[in-house]
Amino acid sequence: MTAPSAATTLSVCIPAHNERATLGTLLEQVLAYPPDVVSDVLVCANGCTDGTEDLVTAHAARQPRLRLLHSARGKANAWNRLWQAAPTELRVFTDADVVLGEGALAALRQALLNRPGIALVSGFEEPRAAGSWRHRLVAAASWPFGHDYLTGRLYGTRRAGLEPLLLAAASPGAAPALPAHLVHEDLWLEVLVPRARFCVAPAAKVAFDPGDLDDLVRYRARIVLARQQVRDGWPDAYAAWQLTTGLGRHPAHLLLRRLRVAFAQRELIRSSAGLVLRTLLLRTTRQELARAYQQMERELRDAGGAMVQGGTGRLGRPEVPGE
């Protein structure tokens, strides 16, 4: 039997901050793939206090493909450690609190293999209802209207395609890496990568729990803060991204683009209902949205930029000594 090729197999990279409750399920899903699809699984613990590292160590004792890494606190720091350590050309990044759809990793791998010019390929996120009717309402409101963007919950990269872009964005003499202060690493990556080198793999489905209404408000505030951060820090790249994604054009252009994606996924009714629900909910919580945005600005400043980000995309609250 020939050994798996580092040019065609995946390294699955998982940043983890206090993810013991959910990480075990994800590891079982990932390690169920054969070595000729997933040759390496890397978990980078950053600031864990809940036994996440013990969980990974126990799995690694039975699974030689699994390795535990460590980094300074902050998701970007964990991402950079994973990027440096991954031994393969093709890498997948996923949050630790998601559930992968059947064949999701294989679909990302195939998309990268089929299109050598692609540097970044997104999975297709699906919010799942959990708990009360309020949670189900938030899940319905969180359904994406079309899907022509990068979701940080699951995406694949090609080292040779992404690393030169990371290097070009880094300070002179620095290693290719994400800036440590990023609020939304997937938005930054999507802005960084030319549109022609990005695609979505609809078959690579990833389910997540969007939480309650407070979580939805906080997540939307984080998106606003992230766009402001990227617009201020990388204005030329952001302007080009706006034009190529339609965000800087007439709203009808964006609507038509998203409708084409929705039709392709046969999710037009669900996507439209989610957009309406999200708009109504956020309009009724406009003041909470503004407060969440202001709080995030303070948190980002107080934490010196290296914010821990929850798997659902929420900024982590800075830890206070003694708590």
Helices and strands as residue ranges (DSSP letters): E 10-16, H 20-31, E 38-45, H 52-62, E 66-70, H 75-85, E 90-94, E 99-100, H 104-114, E 120-127, H 133-141, E 154-158, H 159-169, H 185-192, G 195-197, E 198-208, H 213-233, H 235-245, H 251-264, H 268-284, H 286-302
